[in-house]
Amino acid sequence: MYLQIGTEDFIKTEDIIGVFDLDNTTVNKATRDYLNEAQKADVVKTVTFDLPKSFIVTEENGQRRVFISALNTATIYKRIEE
């Protein structure tokens, strides 16, 4: 099944490793370091022009990706359940 995370962006639900709230998780230095390293590795894709509220970590064929989304985590989980 596919999950819409942006206007034109979809990901496979089976590839999702985790969904994280940006406000709550970026307080932790380890999370900020992880996102910085992902940015340096060029695996971060921002799928919104609005204020980002969450990030989604996926892995497909051994390749990790991080998607920055304007959707909050509750909306993402609701879409996964549907």
RODO-2510 file (C-alpha; in nm, 4 decimals, decimal comma):
residues 82
     n   res          X          Y          Z
     1     m     0,0000     0,0000     0,0000
     2     y     0,1144     0,3546    -0,0687
     3     l     0,0985     0,6516     0,1649
     4     q     0,0631     1,0073     0,0382
     5     i     0,3038     1,2295     0,2337
     6     g     0,3010     1,5379     0,0147
     7     t     0,1170     1,6864    -0,2770
     8     e     0,2771     1,4530    -0,5301
     9     d     0,4836     1,2262    -0,3065
    10     f     0,3990     0,8688    -0,2119
    11     i     0,5926     0,6039    -0,0216
    12     k     0,5302     0,2336     0,0339
    13     t     0,3997     0,1688     0,3846
    14     e     0,6103    -0,1466     0,4122
    15     d     0,9262     0,0637     0,3649
    16     i     0,8522     0,2868     0,6669
    17     i     1,0922     0,2427     0,9578
    18     g     0,9548     0,5258     1,1685
    19     v     0,7413     0,8388     1,1793
    20     f     0,8619     1,1162     1,4075
    21     d     0,7239     1,4490     1,5270
    22     l     0,9766     1,7248     1,4560
    23     d     0,8852     1,9381     1,7574
    24     n     0,9281     1,6565     2,0068
    25     t     1,2230     1,4682     1,8608
    26     t     1,4548     1,7495     1,7552
    27     v     1,4970     1,8509     2,1184
    28     n     1,7275     1,5492     2,1435
    29     k     2,0819     1,6090     2,0148
    30     a     2,1035     1,2552     1,8735
    31     t     1,8033     1,3216     1,6497
    32     r     1,9456     1,6529     1,5299
    33     d     2,2772     1,4787     1,4565
    34     y     2,0954     1,2016     1,2662
    35     l     1,9076     1,4544     1,0522
    36     n     2,2269     1,6530     0,9881
    37     e     2,4122     1,3381     0,8774
    38     a     2,1191     1,2377     0,6556
    39     q     2,1255     1,5839     0,4990
    40     k     2,5013     1,5558     0,4330
    41     a     2,4461     1,2110     0,2780
    42     d     2,1823     1,3663     0,0492
    43     v     1,9057     1,1266     0,1578
    44     v     1,6660     1,3939     0,2868
    45     k     1,3746     1,5028     0,0715
    46     t     1,1445     1,7851     0,1779
    47     v     0,7960     1,7225     0,0412
    48     t     0,6364     2,0481     0,1542
    49     f     0,6684     2,4215     0,1244
    50     d     0,4703     2,4621     0,4477
    51     l     0,6019     2,4424     0,8015
    52     p     0,7392     2,0886     0,8489
    53     k     0,5790     1,8897     1,1282
    54     s     0,7202     1,5396     1,0913
    55     f     0,9851     1,3282     0,9311
    56     i     0,9516     0,9758     0,7997
    57     v     1,2439     0,7347     0,7756
    58     t     1,2182     0,4655     0,5092
    59     e     1,4397     0,1923     0,3756
    60     e     1,3975     0,0376     0,0329
    61     n     1,6481    -0,2090    -0,1109
    62     g     1,8973    -0,1196     0,1626
    63     q     1,8729     0,2529     0,0829
    64     r     1,7617     0,4808     0,3660
    65     r     1,5619     0,7964     0,2956
    66     v     1,4252     1,0709     0,5185
    67     f     1,1162     1,2624     0,4106
    68     i     1,0269     1,5941     0,5750
    69     s     0,6490     1,6460     0,5690
    70     a     0,3929     1,9082     0,6703
    71     l     0,1617     1,6315     0,7927
    72     n     0,1511     1,5717     1,1648
    73     t     0,2169     1,2218     1,2944
    74     a    -0,1497     1,1591     1,3845
    75     t    -0,2541     1,2256     1,0238
    76     i     0,0163     0,9955     0,8919
    77     y    -0,0843     0,7127     1,1272
    78     k    -0,4508     0,7618     1,0323
    79     r    -0,3643     0,7338     0,6628
    80     i    -0,1608     0,4183     0,7279
    81     e    -0,4552     0,2571     0,9086
    82     e    -0,6990     0,3323     0,6255
***
